[in-house]
Amino acid sequence: MSHYEMPIAEYVYTEHFEEMNVTQDVYLTFTDKKNSSDQFLYVYNLLKEYDWLPKKCDGSIRLSQAHRRWRKRLKKYLKKIGIFINMNCTTAKKNNNTSDQYRSRGNEAFKIKKYEESLKMYTRSIMTAEIDSPNFALSVANRSAALYYLEEYEHSLKDIDQTFKSKQYPLQNYYKLFERKGNCYRQMNHTSLALKLYSDCLSHLNSNTYLTLDAKAKIKIRILGFMKKCEEVEEKTKIMNVKYKSLTKLKFDKNSVLSKCVEIRNSKEMGRGLFASKHLKPGEIIIIEEPVAGVFKNNKWMFNCNYCFKRCLSAIPCHTCSQVIYCDETCLQKAYASYHTIECSLVYPLKEDPTVEPTHDLALRCFMRLINVMGIDHYCSMVQTYNESNFCFDIKSNFLTDSFYSIYALDGNETKRTVSNLFFMHCTASMMVSLLLLNEYDIPSNLLGTVGGSLVHLLCITNLNSYASIELSKYTGESNNNIVSNRPTTFDSIALILCSAYSLINHSCDPNVIVQTYSGIEVTRAIQPILKGSQIFTDYGVKFMSHNKEQRCTHLFDQYQFQCQCHACINDWPNYVSLGFNELFIGYDQLPINNKENNKLNIPKSAISKLNEIICYTII
């Protein structure tokens, strides 16, 4: 979102100082500072002087009065042009009343067999319910029912066990859980387990004093029918239905994310990049890596773990806030140890603030992970050493697996940024440091400038190198027969992530590789033949097929401060929209074999050369 063609987050500070009539003086003083540490301290104290930093009020962190006043003006302006933004900064707290509302919406969807919608609502209800409350137990139990009807039996079982564990679910309804658990095992061909659970169901049913005799009789007939079906089926303990087989896990060596077919080199035109050390065919894998950090985009956190980013339909929530879920207790504890203890009370209450961008969350998460691994003294020492040296990427070094260099040594393009943009980054870093201090995070006063300057660098890194992790839009892996059997295959942008090796790949509007997500692991593979010695290229959000040259140039210069010189830009290749249907599907016999032949279709010479190169390589 932008305001007068400037991002909202950047505009807020620019407008403020323009109103004070001090912008020019502020920028001059800012640029006169000799290093990033001094620049940060200047901006931090300036915002403090103008009462722009957040404060603590009644035990909770609040934005400054100036910031809140600006947000009100922004909300009023956006409303006039038909844009509505929820700027409520208290949504991160647990609230059983809110949880009940989500559960009611889930129940309504469940009644009309909209199981996917009910799954979403029940998950949201679980996230907002107070832990160890009856509201939490009811929501988990209801979600297990939605998962059962979606044929996600293993996830349904996990939720049923979680409901039992809570000890808050009504005892008179236990028979429902035993029946559902038995049904799950029956559908998975575990008939012996199903029979035992049906027997437990009947025992609880007999002791139930809330049901009428007629109701009990109907349920008993249903359970006995299920038991008969189990007895008729020959138990097959080793053979499962193919759709319940777990997907093969992608294995990779964390100490070697790059394949042996690529290497890091420096080029005069584009700086450092990845190059093919042998001929690569389409489909060959060149990078397998886990993100060094990531944050979810929009509402995609409903079905993905906030730590490992894997799909988790029976996830557990944070014990304190209502914004994140995890695969299990292991991921939850890892997240707490790594970053979430700070984020829980610091970042998420400000999540709806339009001046807080996903790249800001990502930069702060990178900082918290490094601090928790290294300690603040060692971290600051490494930052100072890095700033004083001319660090150079070396394929023989272990920088890709080093906890500090794998993040901090990535390019941030600080020298190419405008003064206003760099000043904005310092304002954002000042807000972050202020929030950390308000959260009683111990930053020694002599290290304040180093910490702030490092956050500026991390903000520039995430702004330049982060990208969207893409997954299939289906909420689950294998079976959706009830609701999406005719849905076309589409992809969703799940999370904004940072990957060290992938960040080394330079841009082309005609990329020769693509990155895909496999259960939290990022895999980069070739999509074109790549000759030995050729550079590996990805796209930075724009391709010649879908964006015209003007759009690509504008995006790349505004975001990354460079002019693309790829073949598609030099020769101004047409995009697919501008081509007629017949031109998109050209037979090989219609193409000129070389550049000298008559080119009736007016295909650029570079495209013909490339086609011939691909054909020759494929034949070889």
C-alpha positions as CSV (number, residue, x, y, z in Angstrom):
1,M,0.0,0.0,0.0
2,S,1.3,3.5,-0.8
3,H,0.4,7.1,-0.1
4,Y,1.2,9.6,-2.9
5,E,3.3,6.9,-4.5
6,M,5.4,6.4,-1.3
7,P,5.1,3.4,1.0
8,I,2.9,4.3,4.0
9,A,5.6,3.2,6.5
10,E,8.1,5.6,5.0
11,Y,5.6,8.4,4.4
12,V,4.7,8.7,8.1
13,Y,8.2,10.0,9.2
14,T,8.7,12.2,6.1
15,E,5.3,13.9,6.6
16,H,6.1,14.5,10.3
17,F,9.4,16.3,9.7
18,E,8.0,18.2,6.8
19,E,5.3,19.6,9.0
20,M,7.9,20.6,11.5
21,N,9.8,22.4,8.7
22,V,13.1,20.6,9.6
23,T,13.5,17.9,7.0
24,Q,16.4,19.5,5.2
25,D,18.4,20.2,8.4
26,V,17.6,16.7,9.7
27,Y,18.9,15.0,6.5
28,L,22.1,17.2,6.4
29,T,22.9,16.3,10.0
30,F,22.1,12.7,9.4
31,T,24.4,12.4,6.4
32,D,27.3,14.2,8.2
33,K,27.5,11.4,10.8
34,K,30.6,9.3,10.2
35,N,29.2,5.8,10.7
36,S,26.0,3.8,11.1
37,S,26.2,3.7,14.9
38,D,26.4,7.5,15.1
39,Q,23.6,7.9,12.5
40,F,21.4,5.6,14.6
41,L,22.0,7.4,17.8
42,Y,21.2,10.7,16.1
43,V,17.9,9.5,14.8
44,Y,17.0,7.6,18.0
45,N,17.5,10.8,20.1
46,L,15.7,12.9,17.5
47,L,12.6,10.7,17.6
48,K,12.8,10.7,21.4
49,E,13.0,14.5,21.4
50,Y,9.9,14.8,19.1
51,D,7.9,12.2,21.2
52,W,7.7,9.7,18.4
53,L,8.9,6.6,20.2
54,P,6.4,4.2,21.9
55,K,5.8,4.2,25.7
56,K,4.6,1.9,28.4
57,C,1.2,2.7,29.9
58,D,-0.6,0.6,32.5
59,G,1.7,-2.3,31.9
60,S,1.2,-2.4,28.1
61,I,3.2,-1.0,25.3
62,R,1.5,1.8,23.4
63,L,2.5,3.9,20.4
64,S,3.4,7.5,21.0
65,Q,0.7,10.2,20.9
66,A,2.1,11.6,17.7
67,H,2.1,8.2,16.1
68,R,-1.5,7.5,17.2
69,R,-2.6,10.9,15.9
70,W,-1.0,10.2,12.5
71,R,-2.8,6.8,12.4
72,K,-6.1,8.4,13.0
73,R,-5.6,10.8,10.1
74,L,-4.4,8.0,7.9
75,K,-7.5,5.9,8.8
76,K,-9.8,8.8,8.0
77,Y,-8.1,9.5,4.7
78,L,-8.2,5.8,3.7
79,K,-11.9,5.6,4.6
80,K,-12.6,8.4,2.2
81,I,-11.1,6.5,-0.7
82,G,-12.9,3.2,0.3
83,I,-10.0,1.4,2.1
84,F,-10.7,0.0,5.5
85,I,-7.8,-1.1,7.8
86,N,-8.1,-2.6,11.2
87,M,-5.7,-0.7,13.4
88,N,-6.6,-2.3,16.6
89,C,-3.4,-3.1,18.5
90,T,-4.9,-5.3,21.2
91,T,-5.9,-8.3,19.2
92,A,-3.0,-10.4,20.3
93,K,-4.5,-11.1,23.7
94,K,-6.4,-14.3,24.6
95,N,-10.1,-13.8,25.0
96,N,-12.6,-16.6,25.6
97,N,-15.5,-14.5,24.3
98,T,-13.8,-13.9,21.0
99,S,-13.0,-17.7,20.9
100,D,-16.7,-18.5,21.4
101,Q,-17.6,-16.3,18.5
102,Y,-15.1,-18.0,16.2
103,R,-16.4,-21.4,17.4
104,S,-20.0,-20.5,16.7
105,R,-19.1,-19.4,13.2
106,G,-17.3,-22.8,12.8
107,N,-20.4,-24.6,14.0
108,E,-22.6,-22.8,11.4
109,A,-20.2,-23.8,8.6
110,F,-20.0,-27.4,9.9
111,K,-23.8,-27.7,9.9
112,I,-23.9,-26.9,6.2
113,K,-20.9,-29.2,5.4
114,K,-18.4,-26.4,4.7
115,Y,-15.7,-28.3,6.5
116,E,-12.8,-26.3,5.3
117,E,-14.4,-23.0,6.5
118,S,-15.2,-24.7,9.9
119,L,-11.6,-25.9,10.2
120,K,-10.4,-22.3,9.8
121,M,-12.9,-20.9,12.3
122,Y,-12.1,-23.7,14.9
123,T,-8.4,-23.1,14.5
124,R,-8.9,-19.3,15.1
125,S,-11.0,-20.2,18.1
126,I,-8.2,-22.4,19.5
127,M,-5.7,-19.6,19.0
128,T,-7.8,-17.0,20.9
129,A,-9.0,-19.2,23.7
130,E,-7.3,-19.2,27.1
131,I,-5.2,-22.3,27.5
132,D,-6.6,-24.9,29.9
133,S,-10.1,-23.5,29.6
134,P,-13.3,-25.4,28.6
135,N,-13.5,-23.0,25.6
136,F,-10.1,-24.3,24.4
137,A,-11.1,-28.0,24.8
138,L,-14.4,-27.5,23.0
139,S,-12.7,-25.8,20.1
140,V,-10.1,-28.6,19.7
141,A,-12.8,-31.3,19.9
142,N,-14.8,-29.5,17.3
143,R,-11.8,-29.2,15.0
144,S,-11.2,-32.9,15.3
145,A,-14.7,-33.4,13.9
146,A,-14.0,-31.1,10.9
147,L,-10.7,-32.9,10.3
148,Y,-12.5,-36.3,10.4
149,Y,-15.0,-35.2,7.7
150,L,-12.1,-33.9,5.6
151,E,-10.6,-37.4,5.8
152,E,-7.6,-36.1,7.7
153,Y,-7.7,-38.9,10.2
154,E,-4.2,-38.7,11.7
155,H,-4.8,-35.0,12.5
156,S,-8.2,-35.7,13.9
157,L,-6.6,-38.3,16.2
158,K,-4.1,-35.8,17.4
159,D,-6.8,-33.3,18.2
160,I,-8.8,-35.9,20.1
161,D,-5.8,-36.8,22.2
162,Q,-5.2,-33.1,22.8
163,T,-8.8,-32.8,24.0
164,F,-8.4,-35.7,26.5
165,K,-5.2,-34.2,27.7
166,S,-6.8,-30.8,28.5
167,K,-9.2,-32.4,31.0
168,Q,-11.6,-29.6,30.4
169,Y,-13.9,-31.3,27.9
170,P,-17.4,-32.2,29.4
171,L,-17.3,-35.8,30.8
172,Q,-20.8,-36.5,29.5
173,N,-19.5,-36.0,25.9
174,Y,-16.5,-38.3,26.2
175,Y,-18.5,-41.0,24.2
176,K,-18.3,-38.7,21.2
177,L,-14.5,-38.6,21.3
178,F,-14.2,-42.4,21.7
179,E,-16.6,-42.9,18.8
180,R,-14.7,-40.4,16.5
181,K,-11.4,-41.9,17.5
182,G,-12.7,-45.4,16.7
183,N,-14.0,-44.1,13.3
184,C,-10.6,-42.7,12.5
185,Y,-8.9,-46.0,13.2
186,R,-11.6,-47.9,11.3
187,Q,-11.1,-45.7,8.2
188,M,-7.3,-46.3,8.5
189,N,-7.9,-50.1,8.6
190,H,-6.8,-50.4,12.3
191,T,-9.8,-52.5,13.1
192,S,-8.5,-53.9,16.4
193,L,-7.9,-50.5,17.8
194,A,-11.2,-49.3,16.5
195,L,-13.1,-52.2,18.3
196,K,-11.5,-51.3,21.6
197,L,-12.4,-47.6,21.3
198,Y,-16.0,-48.6,20.3
199,S,-16.2,-50.7,23.5
200,D,-14.9,-47.7,25.5
201,C,-17.6,-45.5,23.8
202,L,-20.3,-47.9,24.9
203,S,-19.1,-48.0,28.5
204,H,-19.2,-44.1,28.7
205,L,-22.5,-44.1,26.9
206,N,-24.0,-46.5,29.5
207,S,-22.9,-44.3,32.4
208,N,-24.2,-41.1,30.7
209,T,-27.0,-39.5,32.7
210,Y,-27.7,-36.6,30.3
211,L,-29.0,-38.6,27.4
212,T,-32.5,-40.0,27.1
213,L,-32.9,-43.8,26.7
214,D,-34.0,-43.4,23.1
215,A,-31.0,-41.3,22.3
216,K,-28.7,-43.9,23.9
217,A,-30.4,-46.7,22.0
218,K,-29.9,-44.9,18.6
219,I,-26.2,-44.3,19.3
220,K,-25.7,-47.9,20.5
221,I,-27.2,-49.2,17.3
222,R,-24.8,-47.0,15.3
223,I,-21.7,-48.1,17.3
224,L,-22.7,-51.8,17.1
225,G,-23.0,-51.4,13.3
226,F,-19.4,-50.0,13.2
227,M,-18.2,-52.9,15.3
228,K,-19.8,-55.4,12.9
229,K,-18.0,-53.8,10.0
230,C,-14.7,-54.0,11.8
231,E,-15.2,-57.7,12.5
232,E,-16.1,-58.4,8.9
233,V,-12.9,-56.8,7.6
234,E,-9.7,-58.8,7.8
235,E,-7.2,-56.8,9.8
236,K,-4.3,-55.6,7.7
237,T,-1.8,-54.0,10.1
238,K,1.0,-53.6,7.6
239,I,-1.0,-52.4,4.6
240,M,-2.5,-49.0,4.6
241,N,-4.5,-47.2,2.0
242,V,-2.0,-45.3,-0.3
243,K,-3.5,-41.9,0.5
244,Y,-2.5,-42.2,4.1
245,K,1.1,-42.9,3.4
246,S,3.3,-40.1,4.5
247,L,5.1,-38.1,1.8
248,T,8.8,-39.0,1.3
249,K,10.8,-36.5,3.3
250,L,13.3,-34.4,1.4
251,K,16.7,-35.0,2.9
252,F,19.5,-32.5,2.8
253,D,22.9,-31.9,4.4
254,K,22.7,-28.7,6.5
255,N,26.5,-28.3,6.1
256,S,26.3,-28.2,2.3
257,V,23.2,-26.3,1.0
258,L,24.8,-25.8,-2.4
259,S,25.1,-28.7,-4.8
260,K,28.5,-29.4,-6.4
261,C,27.3,-28.2,-9.8
262,V,27.3,-24.5,-8.8
263,E,29.9,-22.1,-7.4
264,I,30.1,-18.5,-6.1
265,R,31.9,-16.1,-8.3
266,N,32.2,-12.3,-8.8
267,S,31.4,-10.7,-12.1
268,K,32.3,-7.2,-13.2
269,E,28.7,-6.3,-14.2
270,M,26.7,-7.9,-11.4
271,G,29.0,-8.5,-8.5
272,R,28.8,-11.8,-6.7
273,G,26.5,-14.5,-8.0
274,L,26.1,-18.3,-8.6
275,F,27.5,-19.9,-11.7
276,A,27.1,-23.4,-13.1
277,S,30.3,-25.5,-12.7
278,K,28.9,-28.1,-15.1
279,H,26.1,-28.4,-17.7
280,L,22.7,-28.4,-16.0
281,K,19.5,-29.9,-17.4
282,P,16.0,-28.7,-16.5
283,G,14.9,-30.2,-13.2
284,E,18.3,-30.5,-11.7
285,I,18.5,-29.3,-8.1
286,I,21.2,-26.7,-7.3
287,I,20.2,-25.5,-3.8
288,I,18.4,-27.2,-0.9
289,E,18.1,-25.1,2.3
290,E,16.0,-24.2,5.3
291,P,15.1,-20.5,5.7
292,V,17.4,-18.7,8.2
293,A,14.2,-16.8,9.2
294,G,10.7,-16.1,8.1
295,V,7.4,-14.5,9.0
296,F,3.9,-15.3,7.8
297,K,2.1,-13.1,5.3
298,N,-1.6,-12.2,5.8
299,N,-3.5,-15.0,7.5
300,K,-1.5,-17.9,6.2
301,W,-0.5,-18.8,9.8
302,M,-3.7,-20.8,10.3
303,F,-2.3,-23.9,8.7
304,N,1.4,-23.5,9.1
305,C,3.8,-23.8,12.0
306,N,5.4,-20.5,13.0
307,Y,8.7,-22.1,13.6
308,C,9.3,-24.7,10.8
309,F,6.6,-23.4,8.4
310,K,5.4,-26.9,7.8
311,R,1.6,-27.6,7.3
312,C,0.0,-28.5,10.6
313,L,-3.8,-28.9,10.6
314,S,-3.9,-30.0,14.3
315,A,-1.5,-27.3,15.5
316,I,-1.2,-26.0,19.1
317,P,-1.2,-22.3,19.9
318,C,1.1,-20.0,21.8
319,H,0.2,-20.1,25.5
320,T,0.1,-16.3,25.7
321,C,-0.8,-14.6,22.4
322,S,-3.4,-15.4,19.8
323,Q,-1.2,-14.9,16.7
324,V,0.8,-18.1,16.1
325,I,0.5,-21.8,16.0
326,Y,3.1,-24.7,16.1
327,C,3.3,-28.3,14.9
328,D,3.9,-29.5,18.4
329,E,5.4,-28.7,21.8
330,T,8.9,-29.2,20.3
331,C,8.5,-26.4,17.8
332,L,6.8,-24.2,20.4
333,Q,9.7,-24.5,22.8
334,K,12.3,-23.9,20.0
335,A,10.4,-20.8,19.0
336,Y,10.3,-19.5,22.6
337,A,14.0,-20.1,23.0
338,S,14.8,-18.5,19.7
339,Y,12.6,-15.4,19.4
340,H,9.0,-15.7,20.4
341,T,9.3,-14.7,24.1
342,I,10.1,-11.2,22.9
343,E,7.9,-11.1,19.8
344,C,4.9,-12.3,21.8
345,S,4.5,-9.1,23.8
346,L,6.4,-6.8,21.4
347,V,5.7,-7.3,17.8
348,Y,2.2,-8.8,17.6
349,P,0.3,-6.1,19.5
350,L,1.5,-3.8,16.6
351,K,0.7,-6.3,13.8
352,E,-2.2,-4.3,12.4
353,D,-0.2,-1.0,12.3
354,P,0.2,0.0,8.6
355,T,3.6,1.4,9.4
356,V,4.9,-2.0,10.4
357,E,5.9,-4.0,7.3
358,P,6.5,-7.8,7.1
359,T,10.2,-7.1,6.3
360,H,10.4,-5.3,9.7
361,D,9.2,-8.4,11.5
362,L,11.6,-10.5,9.6
363,A,14.6,-8.2,10.4
364,L,13.7,-8.3,14.1
365,R,13.4,-12.0,14.1
366,C,16.8,-12.3,12.5
367,F,18.2,-10.1,15.2
368,M,16.5,-12.0,18.0
369,R,17.8,-15.4,16.7
370,L,21.4,-14.1,16.5
371,I,21.2,-12.5,19.9
372,N,19.9,-15.7,21.5
373,V,22.5,-17.9,19.9
374,M,25.5,-15.6,20.4
375,G,24.7,-13.3,23.3
376,I,24.6,-9.5,22.9
377,D,28.3,-8.9,23.7
378,H,29.6,-11.4,21.2
379,Y,27.0,-10.3,18.6
380,C,28.1,-6.7,18.9
381,S,31.8,-7.7,18.7
382,M,31.1,-9.6,15.5
383,V,29.2,-6.6,14.0
384,Q,32.0,-4.2,14.8
385,T,34.6,-6.7,13.3
386,Y,32.4,-7.1,10.2
387,N,32.1,-3.3,9.8
388,E,35.8,-2.8,10.1
389,S,36.7,-5.5,7.6
390,N,36.0,-6.0,3.9
391,F,34.2,-9.3,4.1
392,C,34.3,-11.4,0.9
393,F,32.2,-14.5,0.1
394,D,34.3,-17.5,-0.5
395,I,33.0,-20.8,-1.7
396,K,35.5,-22.6,0.5
397,S,34.4,-20.9,3.6
398,N,31.4,-22.0,5.8
399,F,29.6,-18.7,5.7
400,L,26.4,-20.3,4.5
401,T,26.2,-22.4,7.6
402,D,27.7,-19.9,10.0
403,S,24.9,-18.5,12.2
404,F,26.1,-14.9,12.0
405,Y,27.6,-14.6,8.5
406,S,24.8,-16.5,6.8
407,I,22.5,-13.5,7.6
408,Y,24.7,-10.5,8.3
409,A,27.0,-10.9,5.3
410,L,24.1,-10.6,2.8
411,D,24.0,-7.4,0.8
412,G,21.7,-4.6,2.0
413,N,22.5,-2.0,-0.8
414,E,22.9,0.7,1.8
415,T,25.3,2.7,-0.5
416,K,22.7,2.8,-3.3
417,R,19.7,3.9,-1.2
418,T,18.3,7.4,-1.1
419,V,18.9,9.5,2.0
420,S,15.1,9.5,2.7
421,N,15.0,5.7,2.5
422,L,18.0,5.2,4.7
423,F,16.7,7.7,7.2
424,F,13.4,5.8,7.3
425,M,15.4,2.5,8.0
426,H,17.0,4.3,11.0
427,C,13.6,5.5,12.2
428,T,12.3,1.9,12.1
429,A,15.4,0.6,13.9
430,S,14.8,3.3,16.6
431,M,11.3,2.1,17.1
432,M,12.5,-1.5,17.4
433,V,15.2,-0.6,20.0
434,S,12.7,1.4,22.0
435,L,10.3,-1.5,22.0
436,L,13.0,-3.9,23.1
437,L,14.0,-1.6,26.0
438,L,10.3,-1.1,27.0
439,N,10.1,-4.9,27.1
440,E,12.9,-4.9,29.6
441,Y,15.4,-6.4,27.2
442,D,18.9,-5.5,28.5
443,I,20.9,-3.5,25.9
444,P,24.0,-1.9,27.5
445,S,24.1,1.8,26.9
446,N,27.6,1.6,25.3
447,L,26.3,-0.9,22.8
448,L,23.1,1.0,21.9
449,G,24.6,2.5,18.7
450,T,26.0,-0.9,17.5
451,V,22.7,-2.7,18.1
452,G,20.7,0.1,16.3
453,G,23.2,0.2,13.4
454,S,23.0,-3.6,13.0
455,L,19.2,-3.5,13.0
456,V,19.4,-0.9,10.1
457,H,21.6,-3.3,8.2
458,L,19.2,-6.2,8.9
459,L,16.3,-4.1,7.8
460,C,18.1,-3.4,4.5
461,I,19.0,-7.1,4.1
462,T,15.4,-8.3,4.5
463,N,14.1,-5.5,2.3
464,L,16.5,-6.5,-0.5
465,N,16.7,-10.3,-0.1
466,S,13.5,-11.7,1.3
467,Y,11.0,-13.4,-0.9
468,A,7.6,-15.1,-0.7
469,S,7.5,-18.8,0.0
470,I,4.9,-20.5,-2.2
471,E,2.7,-23.5,-1.5
472,L,-0.2,-25.2,-3.1
473,S,-3.4,-23.5,-2.1
474,K,-5.0,-26.8,-0.9
475,Y,-5.0,-26.6,2.9
476,T,-3.9,-30.2,3.2
477,G,-1.9,-32.7,1.4
478,E,-3.8,-35.7,0.0
479,S,-7.6,-35.8,0.3
480,N,-10.1,-33.0,-0.1
481,N,-12.9,-34.9,-1.8
482,N,-15.7,-33.2,0.0
483,I,-14.9,-29.7,-1.0
484,V,-12.3,-29.0,-3.6
485,S,-12.4,-31.9,-6.1
486,N,-12.8,-29.5,-9.0
487,R,-10.6,-26.7,-7.8
488,P,-7.9,-25.7,-10.2
489,T,-4.3,-26.0,-9.1
490,T,-3.2,-22.6,-7.6
491,F,-0.5,-21.5,-5.3
492,D,-0.5,-19.2,-2.2
493,S,2.1,-16.9,-0.9
494,I,2.6,-18.3,2.6
495,A,5.5,-16.6,4.3
496,L,8.2,-13.9,3.7
497,I,11.5,-15.8,4.2
498,L,15.2,-15.2,4.0
499,C,17.5,-17.9,2.5
500,S,21.3,-17.3,2.5
501,A,22.2,-19.3,-0.6
502,Y,19.2,-18.3,-2.7
503,S,20.0,-14.6,-1.9
504,L,23.2,-15.0,-3.9
505,I,21.3,-15.5,-7.1
506,N,21.1,-12.4,-9.4
507,H,18.1,-11.3,-11.4
508,S,17.0,-11.9,-15.0
509,C,13.6,-11.2,-16.5
510,D,14.1,-14.6,-18.2
511,P,15.1,-16.7,-15.2
512,N,16.8,-20.1,-15.6
513,V,15.9,-21.4,-12.1
514,I,12.8,-21.6,-9.9
515,V,12.5,-22.0,-6.1
516,Q,9.8,-24.2,-4.6
517,T,8.7,-25.1,-1.0
518,Y,8.6,-28.6,0.2
519,S,7.3,-28.8,3.8
520,G,9.4,-25.9,5.1
521,I,12.4,-26.6,2.9
522,E,13.3,-24.4,-0.1
523,V,14.5,-26.2,-3.2
524,T,16.0,-24.3,-6.2
525,R,16.1,-26.2,-9.5
526,A,16.9,-25.4,-13.1
527,I,14.0,-24.7,-15.5
528,Q,16.2,-24.2,-18.5
529,P,19.4,-25.9,-19.8
530,I,22.3,-24.0,-18.2
531,L,25.7,-24.3,-19.8
532,K,28.9,-24.7,-17.8
533,G,30.2,-21.3,-16.7
534,S,26.8,-19.6,-17.2
535,Q,25.3,-17.6,-14.4
536,I,22.3,-18.8,-12.4
537,F,19.4,-16.3,-12.6
538,T,16.1,-16.1,-10.8
539,D,13.5,-13.3,-11.1
540,Y,13.0,-10.6,-8.5
541,G,9.2,-10.5,-8.8
542,V,9.0,-9.5,-12.4
543,K,9.3,-11.6,-15.6
544,F,9.1,-10.7,-19.3
545,M,6.2,-13.2,-19.7
546,S,3.9,-11.3,-17.4
547,H,5.3,-7.7,-17.1
548,N,6.2,-5.3,-19.9
549,K,9.7,-3.7,-20.0
550,E,8.5,-0.4,-18.4
551,Q,6.9,-2.2,-15.4
552,R,10.0,-4.3,-14.9
553,C,12.4,-1.4,-15.0
554,T,10.3,0.7,-12.6
555,H,10.0,-2.2,-10.1
556,L,13.7,-3.2,-10.2
557,F,15.0,0.3,-9.9
558,D,12.6,1.3,-7.1
559,Q,13.1,-1.8,-5.0
560,Y,16.7,-2.9,-5.9
561,Q,18.3,0.2,-7.4
562,F,19.6,-1.3,-10.7
563,Q,18.7,-1.3,-14.4
564,C,18.3,-4.8,-15.8
565,Q,20.4,-5.7,-18.8
566,C,19.1,-9.2,-19.6
567,H,18.3,-10.2,-23.1
568,A,14.5,-9.8,-22.5
569,C,15.1,-6.1,-21.6
570,I,17.7,-5.2,-24.2
571,N,15.6,-6.7,-27.0
572,D,12.3,-5.7,-25.4
573,W,10.7,-9.2,-25.7
574,P,6.9,-9.1,-25.8
575,N,5.0,-10.5,-22.9
576,Y,2.3,-13.2,-23.2
577,V,-0.6,-10.8,-22.9
578,S,0.6,-8.9,-26.0
579,L,0.9,-12.0,-28.1
580,G,-2.0,-13.5,-30.1
581,F,-3.1,-17.1,-29.3
582,N,-1.4,-18.5,-32.5
583,E,1.8,-16.8,-31.6
584,L,2.0,-18.5,-28.3
585,F,1.9,-21.9,-29.9
586,I,4.3,-21.8,-32.8
587,G,5.3,-25.1,-34.5
588,Y,9.0,-25.8,-34.8
589,D,8.5,-25.9,-38.6
590,Q,7.5,-22.2,-38.6
591,L,10.7,-21.0,-36.9
592,P,13.7,-19.8,-38.8
593,I,16.6,-22.2,-38.1
594,N,19.1,-19.4,-38.0
595,N,19.2,-15.7,-37.9
596,K,19.8,-15.4,-41.7
597,E,16.5,-17.1,-42.7
598,N,13.3,-15.1,-43.4
599,N,11.8,-14.3,-40.0
600,K,8.1,-13.9,-40.8
601,L,7.0,-13.9,-37.2
602,N,9.4,-11.0,-36.3
603,I,10.8,-13.1,-33.4
604,P,13.8,-11.3,-31.8
605,K,17.2,-12.7,-33.0
606,S,18.3,-13.3,-29.4
607,A,15.2,-15.5,-28.8
608,I,15.9,-17.5,-32.0
609,S,19.5,-18.0,-30.9
610,K,18.4,-19.1,-27.4
611,L,15.9,-21.5,-28.9
612,N,18.5,-23.1,-31.1
613,E,20.9,-23.3,-28.2
614,I,18.3,-25.1,-26.1
615,I,17.4,-27.5,-28.9
616,C,21.1,-28.3,-29.6
617,Y,21.8,-28.8,-25.9
618,T,18.8,-31.1,-25.5
619,I,19.8,-33.2,-28.5
620,I,23.4,-33.5,-27.2
